[in-house]
Structures are given as C-alpha cells and as structure tokens.
Amino acid sequence: MLHSSKCVGRLLMQRNQLLNHKHYFNNSAALSSRAVDFSVLNFNNSSERVKFSANHEEAANSCPPALPEKLHHAVPKYTPPPSLVTKPLWANPRLRKRAIELEVFMKNIQNSIRHKRCFSTTKEISVTPTLEKADSMSLSYSSMDNSSLVTLSKLNDYCATSEVLKRHVMSIDRVSYAEANDIFRNVREFDCKNKSFHALPYRLGIFVSVGAGLGSFPMCFDIDIVHWFNTAYVTADVPEQKDLETWLEVGSWSWNWMEPPLGQVSFLLLCLTYARSQLQNLGKKPFTAYLRNKRAESLAEEFPMYDRDMLMQFSLSDSLS
C-alpha cells in the first residue's frame, strides 16, 4: 500500500507541474481544460464525495517558475484533445469522477499510514508493581483514601461503609477520629437493637424446614411411627404382615397418605417462589428488603443531624443477624 501511495504521489506532482506551467497552455481556454487522463488508474472507491474548487482565471494570470530541464526530457509534451479545449474542466463527467476517486483514494492511504504509525509507536505498559507501590498499599480501611472507601461502600462493603460514616461524623461534629468512633458505636448499637426480632422469622423458617425434611424419613419408613400416625390421623387399612417386612414396603404403604401433603406443600413453595420473582420484576420489595428498609429509615430518623443516605447505606450493608 505504501508503494502505491508513492506512485500516486509522483503522478499528482507531475500533473500539477504540467498544469501550472505556461509552456503547455497558450490561452485561457486551454488553461480551463486542465485535465489529465487518469484512465490508467482503476479505483473503485466512489462512495465518498470530495469538494473541489478551481479558479482557472487566477491560475492563468499567475506565472509559475520555469520547468526544470530534466523534466522537459522526462515528461512528454501534453496536448489536450480538441473536445476538451473548448469545454471547462468539470464539464466532462468521466474526468470529474476519476478526479474524485483519486482524491478519495489518496485520503484513505494517508489515514491508513497515520493509523499504522500511531499503533507502531505505542509503548507497552508494564503491569509489574514496584517496591514503592507495594509499600504504599493500604492495609486497613482507616488508611484508605476517600474515593476508594466511597467506591467500596457502594458495593455494600460493611467495613468500608462504617469507615465512611465515621469520617462523616468527624466532618459534621468537628471531632477527632477517636471521638467519632464513640459516636459511631452509639449509632451501631441503635441499628442492632432489634436484630433478634428481625431475624426471628428467618430462624423459625430454618428450624421448620430442616425439622420437616428430617422428620419426613421416619414418617414414611419407620413401622412404629407409621402405625401410630395411621391410627391417630389416617385410619387406613393395615396391610398383611408379609407386606410390611421391609422398610421399602412400609414406605409404599405410608406413601398413600404422605404423597398428597408433600406434593401440595412443594407446589405451594413453587408458587410462592414464582410470585416473589414477579414482585422483583415489578420493582416491589419482598419481605426481606422491606424489613431492611424499615430498619434503615428508623436509624436515619434517630440521627437527623447526619446525612440520611449515608445512614441508610450503613444500615442496609449490615446483616439482619
């Protein structure tokens, strides 16, 4: 591509020298027909349009320097065709199209060369840390800068959110870091005041689900428990003794009344899960998000002297347990 650009560049230089030298144009009519046949160049890029402006009278009145002696022998004398002498330059549509294609081609070559130079001079950036960079690494949240702490707090990092709140207390109350820790301790105690109550539904759900899952095995396969449950709640016919010799046979008998409640509870949990996902799609807050937001709002109301959003962010980053 670079060789092609040099060849085209030499052609353009020869064309300009031929067009500007008065030796090849004897009158203004001939000067207005400054045209070189570029039919030997085949360019297909005609999608772009380039605006040209030619002031032929000004070029005719100007007197360019004499053509070098070597160029007289190297370049043959150009004689415009009779059909072009009496017509302006851009009256020939074929010539106008060739000139536009040539200019577009030259611009593409220049952009390509500039692009290659830009990427060829790019230096590789070293990613290996230096000793000074390792020594300056922060080992605790209290030694981090403000921008890093704010970024981590937006990711619900509890320690970073706590440090941001401490610095906010220092800025509002104009106190030292030690005094800000005492104030922060009071804020945290209020936020954790009802933690046990808030976590009660979740602990109860864990106990019930684990107990029901483990208790379903003896309810299905233990012969004594199955007999007791049948006598107290089901009152189904008891199979013959030979059909209850193994635990699998006991399970096939108890499954007659165990299958409906287990299947119904499983379907209910599936429907509740689907309903919860649809609430999230609508932007509604399920029970957990509602509970956490209520706790954050109560903390913000208790300490109105500090920023509300910062207090709520601190409360939302903390767990319920």
ZAVEX-825505 format. One record per residue (C-alpha): residue number from 0; z, x, y; residue in one letter. Coordinates in Angstrom, 1 decimal. Example, Ala and Ser with C-alpha at 12.3 -4.5 7.8 and 13.67 -1.06 7.14 Angstrom:
BEGIN
<pt pos="0" Z="7.8" X="12.3" Y="-4.5" code="A"/>
<pt pos="1" Z="7.1" X="13.7" Y="-1.1" code="S"/>
END
This chain:
BEGIN
<pt pos="0" Z="0.0" X="0.0" Y="0.0" code="M"/>
<pt pos="1" Z="0.8" X="2.9" Y="2.4" code="L"/>
<pt pos="2" Z="-2.7" X="4.4" Y="1.8" code="H"/>
<pt pos="3" Z="-4.3" X="1.1" Y="2.6" code="S"/>
<pt pos="4" Z="-2.4" X="0.8" Y="5.8" code="S"/>
<pt pos="5" Z="-3.6" X="4.3" Y="6.9" code="K"/>
<pt pos="6" Z="-7.2" X="3.4" Y="6.1" code="C"/>
<pt pos="7" Z="-7.0" X="0.2" Y="8.1" code="V"/>
<pt pos="8" Z="-5.2" X="2.0" Y="10.9" code="G"/>
<pt pos="9" Z="-8.1" X="4.5" Y="11.2" code="R"/>
<pt pos="10" Z="-10.6" X="1.6" Y="11.2" code="L"/>
<pt pos="11" Z="-8.8" X="0.0" Y="14.0" code="L"/>
<pt pos="12" Z="-8.6" X="3.2" Y="16.0" code="M"/>
<pt pos="13" Z="-12.4" X="3.8" Y="15.6" code="Q"/>
<pt pos="14" Z="-13.1" X="0.2" Y="16.6" code="R"/>
<pt pos="15" Z="-11.0" X="0.4" Y="19.8" code="N"/>
<pt pos="16" Z="-12.7" X="3.7" Y="20.8" code="Q"/>
<pt pos="17" Z="-16.1" X="2.2" Y="20.2" code="L"/>
<pt pos="18" Z="-15.3" X="-1.0" Y="22.1" code="L"/>
<pt pos="19" Z="-13.7" X="0.8" Y="25.1" code="N"/>
<pt pos="20" Z="-16.4" X="3.5" Y="25.6" code="H"/>
<pt pos="21" Z="-19.1" X="2.5" Y="28.1" code="K"/>
<pt pos="22" Z="-21.7" X="4.6" Y="26.2" code="H"/>
<pt pos="23" Z="-22.2" X="1.7" Y="23.8" code="Y"/>
<pt pos="24" Z="-22.2" X="-1.2" Y="26.3" code="F"/>
<pt pos="25" Z="-24.8" X="-1.3" Y="29.1" code="N"/>
<pt pos="26" Z="-23.9" X="-4.6" Y="30.7" code="N"/>
<pt pos="27" Z="-21.1" X="-7.1" Y="30.9" code="S"/>
<pt pos="28" Z="-23.0" X="-9.4" Y="28.5" code="A"/>
<pt pos="29" Z="-23.0" X="-6.7" Y="25.8" code="A"/>
<pt pos="30" Z="-19.3" X="-5.9" Y="26.6" code="L"/>
<pt pos="31" Z="-18.4" X="-9.5" Y="25.9" code="S"/>
<pt pos="32" Z="-19.7" X="-9.2" Y="22.4" code="S"/>
<pt pos="33" Z="-17.1" X="-6.5" Y="21.4" code="R"/>
<pt pos="34" Z="-17.3" X="-7.2" Y="17.7" code="A"/>
<pt pos="35" Z="-17.3" X="-5.0" Y="14.6" code="V"/>
<pt pos="36" Z="-18.4" X="-6.4" Y="11.3" code="D"/>
<pt pos="37" Z="-15.4" X="-6.4" Y="9.0" code="F"/>
<pt pos="38" Z="-17.2" X="-8.0" Y="6.1" code="S"/>
<pt pos="39" Z="-16.5" X="-4.9" Y="4.0" code="V"/>
<pt pos="40" Z="-12.7" X="-5.8" Y="4.1" code="L"/>
<pt pos="41" Z="-11.7" X="-8.6" Y="1.9" code="N"/>
<pt pos="42" Z="-8.4" X="-10.1" Y="2.9" code="F"/>
<pt pos="43" Z="-7.1" X="-13.4" Y="1.5" code="N"/>
<pt pos="44" Z="-4.0" X="-13.9" Y="3.6" code="N"/>
<pt pos="45" Z="-5.2" X="-16.5" Y="6.2" code="S"/>
<pt pos="46" Z="-2.0" X="-18.6" Y="6.2" code="S"/>
<pt pos="47" Z="-0.7" X="-17.2" Y="9.4" code="E"/>
<pt pos="48" Z="-2.4" X="-17.6" Y="12.8" code="R"/>
<pt pos="49" Z="-2.3" X="-14.8" Y="15.4" code="V"/>
<pt pos="50" Z="-3.0" X="-15.5" Y="19.1" code="K"/>
<pt pos="51" Z="-5.4" X="-13.2" Y="20.7" code="F"/>
<pt pos="52" Z="-6.3" X="-12.8" Y="24.4" code="S"/>
<pt pos="53" Z="-9.3" X="-10.8" Y="25.6" code="A"/>
<pt pos="54" Z="-10.1" X="-10.1" Y="29.2" code="N"/>
<pt pos="55" Z="-13.7" X="-8.8" Y="29.0" code="H"/>
<pt pos="56" Z="-14.4" X="-8.5" Y="32.7" code="E"/>
<pt pos="57" Z="-11.4" X="-6.3" Y="33.2" code="E"/>
<pt pos="58" Z="-12.4" X="-4.1" Y="30.3" code="A"/>
<pt pos="59" Z="-16.0" X="-3.9" Y="31.7" code="A"/>
<pt pos="60" Z="-14.8" X="-2.7" Y="35.1" code="N"/>
<pt pos="61" Z="-12.4" X="-0.1" Y="33.6" code="S"/>
<pt pos="62" Z="-13.7" X="3.4" Y="32.8" code="C"/>
<pt pos="63" Z="-12.1" X="4.9" Y="29.7" code="P"/>
<pt pos="64" Z="-12.2" X="8.7" Y="29.1" code="P"/>
<pt pos="65" Z="-15.2" X="10.3" Y="27.5" code="A"/>
<pt pos="66" Z="-15.6" X="10.1" Y="23.8" code="L"/>
<pt pos="67" Z="-14.9" X="13.4" Y="22.1" code="P"/>
<pt pos="68" Z="-17.9" X="15.4" Y="20.9" code="E"/>
<pt pos="69" Z="-16.8" X="15.3" Y="17.2" code="K"/>
<pt pos="70" Z="-16.6" X="11.5" Y="17.3" code="L"/>
<pt pos="71" Z="-20.2" X="11.4" Y="18.6" code="H"/>
<pt pos="72" Z="-21.4" X="13.0" Y="15.4" code="H"/>
<pt pos="73" Z="-18.9" X="11.4" Y="13.1" code="A"/>
<pt pos="74" Z="-19.4" X="7.8" Y="14.2" code="V"/>
<pt pos="75" Z="-22.9" X="6.3" Y="14.2" code="P"/>
<pt pos="76" Z="-24.1" X="4.6" Y="17.3" code="K"/>
<pt pos="77" Z="-23.2" X="0.9" Y="17.2" code="Y"/>
<pt pos="78" Z="-25.8" X="-1.6" Y="18.3" code="T"/>
<pt pos="79" Z="-24.7" X="-5.3" Y="18.4" code="P"/>
<pt pos="80" Z="-27.0" X="-7.8" Y="16.8" code="P"/>
<pt pos="81" Z="-29.2" X="-9.9" Y="19.2" code="P"/>
<pt pos="82" Z="-27.3" X="-13.0" Y="18.0" code="S"/>
<pt pos="83" Z="-24.0" X="-11.6" Y="19.3" code="L"/>
<pt pos="84" Z="-25.2" X="-10.0" Y="22.5" code="V"/>
<pt pos="85" Z="-25.8" X="-13.4" Y="24.2" code="T"/>
<pt pos="86" Z="-22.6" X="-15.0" Y="22.8" code="K"/>
<pt pos="87" Z="-18.9" X="-14.4" Y="23.6" code="P"/>
<pt pos="88" Z="-16.7" X="-12.6" Y="21.1" code="L"/>
<pt pos="89" Z="-14.9" X="-15.7" Y="19.8" code="W"/>
<pt pos="90" Z="-17.9" X="-17.9" Y="19.6" code="A"/>
<pt pos="91" Z="-18.6" X="-16.5" Y="16.1" code="N"/>
<pt pos="92" Z="-16.2" X="-18.3" Y="13.7" code="P"/>
<pt pos="93" Z="-16.7" X="-15.8" Y="10.9" code="R"/>
<pt pos="94" Z="-15.8" X="-12.9" Y="13.2" code="L"/>
<pt pos="95" Z="-12.7" X="-14.7" Y="14.6" code="R"/>
<pt pos="96" Z="-11.5" X="-15.5" Y="11.1" code="K"/>
<pt pos="97" Z="-11.9" X="-11.9" Y="10.0" code="R"/>
<pt pos="98" Z="-10.0" X="-10.6" Y="13.0" code="A"/>
<pt pos="99" Z="-7.1" X="-12.9" Y="12.4" code="I"/>
<pt pos="100" Z="-6.9" X="-11.9" Y="8.8" code="E"/>
<pt pos="101" Z="-6.9" X="-8.3" Y="9.7" code="L"/>
<pt pos="102" Z="-4.1" X="-8.7" Y="12.2" code="E"/>
<pt pos="103" Z="-2.0" X="-10.7" Y="9.7" code="V"/>
<pt pos="104" Z="-2.6" X="-8.0" Y="7.0" code="F"/>
<pt pos="105" Z="-1.5" X="-5.2" Y="9.3" code="M"/>
<pt pos="106" Z="1.7" X="-7.1" Y="10.3" code="K"/>
<pt pos="107" Z="2.5" X="-7.6" Y="6.6" code="N"/>
<pt pos="108" Z="2.0" X="-3.9" Y="5.9" code="I"/>
<pt pos="109" Z="4.3" X="-2.9" Y="8.8" code="Q"/>
<pt pos="110" Z="7.0" X="-5.4" Y="7.6" code="N"/>
<pt pos="111" Z="6.8" X="-4.0" Y="4.1" code="S"/>
<pt pos="112" Z="7.1" X="-0.4" Y="5.3" code="I"/>
<pt pos="113" Z="10.1" X="-1.3" Y="7.5" code="R"/>
<pt pos="114" Z="11.8" X="-3.1" Y="4.6" code="H"/>
<pt pos="115" Z="11.4" X="-0.1" Y="2.3" code="K"/>
<pt pos="116" Z="12.7" X="2.3" Y="4.9" code="R"/>
<pt pos="117" Z="15.7" X="0.0" Y="5.5" code="C"/>
<pt pos="118" Z="16.7" X="0.0" Y="1.9" code="F"/>
<pt pos="119" Z="15.9" X="3.6" Y="1.2" code="S"/>
<pt pos="120" Z="18.3" X="4.8" Y="3.9" code="T"/>
<pt pos="121" Z="21.2" X="2.6" Y="2.7" code="T"/>
<pt pos="122" Z="24.1" X="4.8" Y="1.5" code="K"/>
<pt pos="123" Z="26.2" X="3.9" Y="-1.5" code="E"/>
<pt pos="124" Z="29.7" X="2.8" Y="-0.5" code="I"/>
<pt pos="125" Z="32.5" X="4.4" Y="-2.5" code="S"/>
<pt pos="126" Z="35.0" X="1.9" Y="-4.0" code="V"/>
<pt pos="127" Z="37.4" X="4.6" Y="-5.2" code="T"/>
<pt pos="128" Z="40.7" X="4.3" Y="-3.3" code="P"/>
<pt pos="129" Z="42.1" X="7.3" Y="-1.6" code="T"/>
<pt pos="130" Z="45.7" X="8.6" Y="-1.7" code="L"/>
<pt pos="131" Z="46.3" X="7.4" Y="1.9" code="E"/>
<pt pos="132" Z="45.1" X="4.0" Y="0.9" code="K"/>
<pt pos="133" Z="47.4" X="3.9" Y="-2.1" code="A"/>
<pt pos="134" Z="50.4" X="5.0" Y="0.0" code="D"/>
<pt pos="135" Z="49.8" X="2.2" Y="2.5" code="S"/>
<pt pos="136" Z="49.8" X="-0.6" Y="-0.2" code="M"/>
<pt pos="137" Z="52.4" X="-3.3" Y="0.4" code="S"/>
<pt pos="138" Z="55.0" X="-3.5" Y="-2.4" code="L"/>
<pt pos="139" Z="56.7" X="-6.7" Y="-1.2" code="S"/>
<pt pos="140" Z="55.9" X="-9.9" Y="0.7" code="Y"/>
<pt pos="141" Z="58.1" X="-8.8" Y="3.6" code="S"/>
<pt pos="142" Z="55.9" X="-5.7" Y="4.2" code="S"/>
<pt pos="143" Z="52.6" X="-7.6" Y="4.2" code="M"/>
<pt pos="144" Z="50.7" X="-8.4" Y="7.4" code="D"/>
<pt pos="145" Z="50.5" X="-12.0" Y="8.8" code="N"/>
<pt pos="146" Z="46.9" X="-12.6" Y="7.8" code="S"/>
<pt pos="147" Z="47.5" X="-11.7" Y="4.1" code="S"/>
<pt pos="148" Z="50.6" X="-13.9" Y="4.0" code="L"/>
<pt pos="149" Z="48.8" X="-16.9" Y="5.5" code="V"/>
<pt pos="150" Z="45.9" X="-16.5" Y="3.0" code="T"/>
<pt pos="151" Z="48.3" X="-16.4" Y="0.1" code="L"/>
<pt pos="152" Z="50.3" X="-19.4" Y="1.4" code="S"/>
<pt pos="153" Z="47.1" X="-21.5" Y="1.5" code="K"/>
<pt pos="154" Z="46.8" X="-20.7" Y="-2.2" code="L"/>
<pt pos="155" Z="50.2" X="-22.3" Y="-2.8" code="N"/>
<pt pos="156" Z="52.0" X="-19.0" Y="-3.4" code="D"/>
<pt pos="157" Z="55.7" X="-19.9" Y="-3.1" code="Y"/>
<pt pos="158" Z="56.9" X="-16.4" Y="-2.1" code="C"/>
<pt pos="159" Z="54.2" X="-16.0" Y="0.5" code="A"/>
<pt pos="160" Z="54.9" X="-19.5" Y="1.9" code="T"/>
<pt pos="161" Z="58.6" X="-18.6" Y="2.1" code="S"/>
<pt pos="162" Z="57.9" X="-15.4" Y="4.0" code="E"/>
<pt pos="163" Z="55.6" X="-17.3" Y="6.4" code="V"/>
<pt pos="164" Z="58.3" X="-19.8" Y="7.1" code="L"/>
<pt pos="165" Z="60.9" X="-17.0" Y="7.7" code="K"/>
<pt pos="166" Z="58.6" X="-15.4" Y="10.3" code="R"/>
<pt pos="167" Z="58.0" X="-18.8" Y="11.9" code="H"/>
<pt pos="168" Z="61.8" X="-19.3" Y="12.2" code="V"/>
<pt pos="169" Z="62.1" X="-15.8" Y="13.8" code="M"/>
<pt pos="170" Z="59.4" X="-16.8" Y="16.3" code="S"/>
<pt pos="171" Z="60.8" X="-20.2" Y="17.2" code="I"/>
<pt pos="172" Z="64.6" X="-19.3" Y="17.3" code="D"/>
<pt pos="173" Z="64.0" X="-15.7" Y="18.6" code="R"/>
<pt pos="174" Z="66.3" X="-14.3" Y="15.9" code="V"/>
<pt pos="175" Z="66.3" X="-11.3" Y="13.6" code="S"/>
<pt pos="176" Z="65.0" X="-11.2" Y="10.1" code="Y"/>
<pt pos="177" Z="68.5" X="-11.4" Y="8.6" code="A"/>
<pt pos="178" Z="69.4" X="-14.4" Y="10.7" code="E"/>
<pt pos="179" Z="66.1" X="-16.0" Y="9.7" code="A"/>
<pt pos="180" Z="67.0" X="-15.6" Y="6.1" code="N"/>
<pt pos="181" Z="70.2" X="-17.6" Y="6.6" code="D"/>
<pt pos="182" Z="68.3" X="-20.4" Y="8.3" code="I"/>
<pt pos="183" Z="65.7" X="-20.3" Y="5.5" code="F"/>
<pt pos="184" Z="68.5" X="-20.6" Y="3.0" code="R"/>
<pt pos="185" Z="69.6" X="-23.9" Y="4.5" code="N"/>
<pt pos="186" Z="66.0" X="-25.2" Y="4.6" code="V"/>
<pt pos="187" Z="65.6" X="-24.4" Y="0.9" code="R"/>
<pt pos="188" Z="68.9" X="-26.0" Y="-0.1" code="E"/>
<pt pos="189" Z="67.9" X="-29.2" Y="1.6" code="F"/>
<pt pos="190" Z="64.5" X="-29.1" Y="-0.1" code="D"/>
<pt pos="191" Z="66.1" X="-28.6" Y="-3.6" code="C"/>
<pt pos="192" Z="68.8" X="-31.2" Y="-3.0" code="K"/>
<pt pos="193" Z="67.2" X="-34.0" Y="-5.1" code="N"/>
<pt pos="194" Z="65.3" X="-31.8" Y="-7.6" code="K"/>
<pt pos="195" Z="67.2" X="-33.0" Y="-10.6" code="S"/>
<pt pos="196" Z="66.5" X="-36.6" Y="-9.7" code="F"/>
<pt pos="197" Z="62.8" X="-35.9" Y="-9.1" code="H"/>
<pt pos="198" Z="62.5" X="-34.1" Y="-12.4" code="A"/>
<pt pos="199" Z="64.2" X="-36.8" Y="-14.4" code="L"/>
<pt pos="200" Z="61.1" X="-38.9" Y="-15.2" code="P"/>
<pt pos="201" Z="59.3" X="-35.8" Y="-16.5" code="Y"/>
<pt pos="202" Z="62.2" X="-34.6" Y="-18.6" code="R"/>
<pt pos="203" Z="62.6" X="-38.1" Y="-20.0" code="L"/>
<pt pos="204" Z="58.9" X="-38.2" Y="-20.9" code="G"/>
<pt pos="205" Z="59.1" X="-34.8" Y="-22.6" code="I"/>
<pt pos="206" Z="62.1" X="-36.0" Y="-24.7" code="F"/>
<pt pos="207" Z="60.5" X="-39.3" Y="-25.7" code="V"/>
<pt pos="208" Z="57.1" X="-37.8" Y="-26.6" code="S"/>
<pt pos="209" Z="58.5" X="-34.9" Y="-28.6" code="V"/>
<pt pos="210" Z="61.0" X="-37.2" Y="-30.4" code="G"/>
<pt pos="211" Z="58.4" X="-39.8" Y="-31.2" code="A"/>
<pt pos="212" Z="56.0" X="-37.2" Y="-32.5" code="G"/>
<pt pos="213" Z="58.5" X="-35.6" Y="-34.8" code="L"/>
<pt pos="214" Z="60.1" X="-38.9" Y="-35.9" code="G"/>
<pt pos="215" Z="56.7" X="-40.3" Y="-37.0" code="S"/>
<pt pos="216" Z="56.7" X="-38.0" Y="-40.0" code="F"/>
<pt pos="217" Z="59.9" X="-39.4" Y="-41.8" code="P"/>
<pt pos="218" Z="58.9" X="-42.9" Y="-40.7" code="M"/>
<pt pos="219" Z="55.7" X="-42.5" Y="-42.7" code="C"/>
<pt pos="220" Z="56.6" X="-40.3" Y="-45.7" code="F"/>
<pt pos="221" Z="60.3" X="-40.4" Y="-46.4" code="D"/>
<pt pos="222" Z="61.1" X="-43.1" Y="-49.0" code="I"/>
<pt pos="223" Z="64.6" X="-43.9" Y="-47.8" code="D"/>
<pt pos="224" Z="63.7" X="-44.3" Y="-44.2" code="I"/>
<pt pos="225" Z="60.6" X="-46.3" Y="-45.1" code="V"/>
<pt pos="226" Z="62.7" X="-48.7" Y="-47.3" code="H"/>
<pt pos="227" Z="65.2" X="-49.1" Y="-44.5" code="W"/>
<pt pos="228" Z="62.6" X="-49.8" Y="-41.8" code="F"/>
<pt pos="229" Z="60.8" X="-52.2" Y="-44.1" code="N"/>
<pt pos="230" Z="64.0" X="-54.2" Y="-44.9" code="T"/>
<pt pos="231" Z="65.1" X="-54.3" Y="-41.2" code="A"/>
<pt pos="232" Z="61.8" X="-54.9" Y="-39.4" code="Y"/>
<pt pos="233" Z="58.8" X="-55.4" Y="-41.6" code="V"/>
<pt pos="234" Z="59.9" X="-57.3" Y="-44.8" code="T"/>
<pt pos="235" Z="56.6" X="-56.4" Y="-46.6" code="A"/>
<pt pos="236" Z="56.3" X="-56.5" Y="-50.4" code="D"/>
<pt pos="237" Z="57.5" X="-53.3" Y="-52.1" code="V"/>
<pt pos="238" Z="55.0" X="-51.7" Y="-54.5" code="P"/>
<pt pos="239" Z="55.9" X="-50.8" Y="-58.1" code="E"/>
<pt pos="240" Z="57.9" X="-47.7" Y="-58.7" code="Q"/>
<pt pos="241" Z="55.0" X="-45.9" Y="-60.2" code="K"/>
<pt pos="242" Z="53.0" X="-46.3" Y="-56.9" code="D"/>
<pt pos="243" Z="55.8" X="-44.6" Y="-54.9" code="L"/>
<pt pos="244" Z="56.3" X="-41.4" Y="-56.9" code="E"/>
<pt pos="245" Z="54.8" X="-39.0" Y="-54.3" code="T"/>
<pt pos="246" Z="55.1" X="-38.7" Y="-50.5" code="W"/>
<pt pos="247" Z="51.5" X="-39.5" Y="-50.1" code="L"/>
<pt pos="248" Z="51.8" X="-42.8" Y="-52.0" code="E"/>
<pt pos="249" Z="54.8" X="-43.6" Y="-49.7" code="V"/>
<pt pos="250" Z="52.6" X="-42.8" Y="-46.7" code="G"/>
<pt pos="251" Z="49.8" X="-45.1" Y="-47.9" code="S"/>
<pt pos="252" Z="52.4" X="-48.0" Y="-48.2" code="W"/>
<pt pos="253" Z="54.1" X="-47.4" Y="-44.8" code="S"/>
<pt pos="254" Z="50.8" X="-46.9" Y="-43.1" code="W"/>
<pt pos="255" Z="50.2" X="-50.7" Y="-43.4" code="N"/>
<pt pos="256" Z="52.7" X="-51.3" Y="-40.6" code="W"/>
<pt pos="257" Z="52.7" X="-47.8" Y="-38.9" code="M"/>
<pt pos="258" Z="49.0" X="-47.8" Y="-38.1" code="E"/>
<pt pos="259" Z="48.9" X="-50.7" Y="-35.6" code="P"/>
<pt pos="260" Z="51.7" X="-49.4" Y="-33.2" code="P"/>
<pt pos="261" Z="50.5" X="-45.8" Y="-33.4" code="L"/>
<pt pos="262" Z="46.9" X="-46.8" Y="-32.7" code="G"/>
<pt pos="263" Z="47.9" X="-49.1" Y="-29.9" code="Q"/>
<pt pos="264" Z="50.1" X="-46.5" Y="-28.2" code="V"/>
<pt pos="265" Z="47.3" X="-43.9" Y="-28.5" code="S"/>
<pt pos="266" Z="44.8" X="-46.3" Y="-26.9" code="F"/>
<pt pos="267" Z="47.3" X="-47.2" Y="-24.1" code="L"/>
<pt pos="268" Z="47.7" X="-43.5" Y="-23.3" code="L"/>
<pt pos="269" Z="44.0" X="-43.0" Y="-23.3" code="L"/>
<pt pos="270" Z="43.5" X="-45.9" Y="-20.8" code="C"/>
<pt pos="271" Z="46.3" X="-44.6" Y="-18.6" code="L"/>
<pt pos="272" Z="44.7" X="-41.2" Y="-18.5" code="T"/>
<pt pos="273" Z="41.3" X="-42.7" Y="-17.6" code="Y"/>
<pt pos="274" Z="43.0" X="-44.8" Y="-14.8" code="A"/>
<pt pos="275" Z="44.7" X="-41.7" Y="-13.4" code="R"/>
<pt pos="276" Z="41.4" X="-39.8" Y="-13.3" code="S"/>
<pt pos="277" Z="39.8" X="-42.7" Y="-11.4" code="Q"/>
<pt pos="278" Z="42.6" X="-42.7" Y="-8.9" code="L"/>
<pt pos="279" Z="42.0" X="-39.0" Y="-8.3" code="Q"/>
<pt pos="280" Z="38.2" X="-39.7" Y="-7.8" code="N"/>
<pt pos="281" Z="39.1" X="-42.2" Y="-5.2" code="L"/>
<pt pos="282" Z="41.4" X="-39.8" Y="-3.4" code="G"/>
<pt pos="283" Z="44.5" X="-41.7" Y="-4.3" code="K"/>
<pt pos="284" Z="47.7" X="-39.8" Y="-5.1" code="K"/>
<pt pos="285" Z="49.2" X="-40.2" Y="-8.6" code="P"/>
<pt pos="286" Z="52.9" X="-40.3" Y="-9.1" code="F"/>
<pt pos="287" Z="53.5" X="-36.6" Y="-9.0" code="T"/>
<pt pos="288" Z="51.5" X="-36.0" Y="-5.8" code="A"/>
<pt pos="289" Z="53.3" X="-39.0" Y="-4.2" code="Y"/>
<pt pos="290" Z="56.7" X="-37.7" Y="-5.1" code="L"/>
<pt pos="291" Z="56.0" X="-34.2" Y="-3.8" code="R"/>
<pt pos="292" Z="54.6" X="-35.5" Y="-0.5" code="N"/>
<pt pos="293" Z="57.7" X="-37.7" Y="0.0" code="K"/>
<pt pos="294" Z="59.9" X="-34.7" Y="-0.5" code="R"/>
<pt pos="295" Z="57.9" X="-32.6" Y="1.9" code="A"/>
<pt pos="296" Z="57.9" X="-35.3" Y="4.6" code="E"/>
<pt pos="297" Z="61.7" X="-35.6" Y="4.3" code="S"/>
<pt pos="298" Z="62.0" X="-31.9" Y="4.8" code="L"/>
<pt pos="299" Z="59.8" X="-32.0" Y="7.9" code="A"/>
<pt pos="300" Z="61.9" X="-34.8" Y="9.4" code="E"/>
<pt pos="301" Z="65.1" X="-33.0" Y="8.7" code="E"/>
<pt pos="302" Z="64.0" X="-29.9" Y="10.7" code="F"/>
<pt pos="303" Z="61.8" X="-31.2" Y="13.5" code="P"/>
<pt pos="304" Z="62.2" X="-28.0" Y="15.6" code="M"/>
<pt pos="305" Z="59.8" X="-26.2" Y="13.3" code="Y"/>
<pt pos="306" Z="56.2" X="-26.7" Y="12.5" code="D"/>
<pt pos="307" Z="55.6" X="-29.8" Y="10.4" code="R"/>
<pt pos="308" Z="52.6" X="-28.5" Y="8.5" code="D"/>
<pt pos="309" Z="54.4" X="-25.2" Y="7.7" code="M"/>
<pt pos="310" Z="57.4" X="-27.0" Y="6.3" code="L"/>
<pt pos="311" Z="55.3" X="-29.3" Y="4.2" code="M"/>
<pt pos="312" Z="53.3" X="-26.4" Y="2.9" code="Q"/>
<pt pos="313" Z="56.5" X="-24.7" Y="1.8" code="F"/>
<pt pos="314" Z="57.8" X="-27.8" Y="0.1" code="S"/>
<pt pos="315" Z="54.5" X="-28.5" Y="-1.7" code="L"/>
<pt pos="316" Z="54.3" X="-25.0" Y="-3.0" code="S"/>
<pt pos="317" Z="57.8" X="-25.3" Y="-4.7" code="D"/>
<pt pos="318" Z="58.1" X="-26.8" Y="-8.2" code="S"/>
<pt pos="319" Z="59.9" X="-30.0" Y="-9.0" code="L"/>
<pt pos="320" Z="62.3" X="-28.4" Y="-11.5" code="S"/>
END
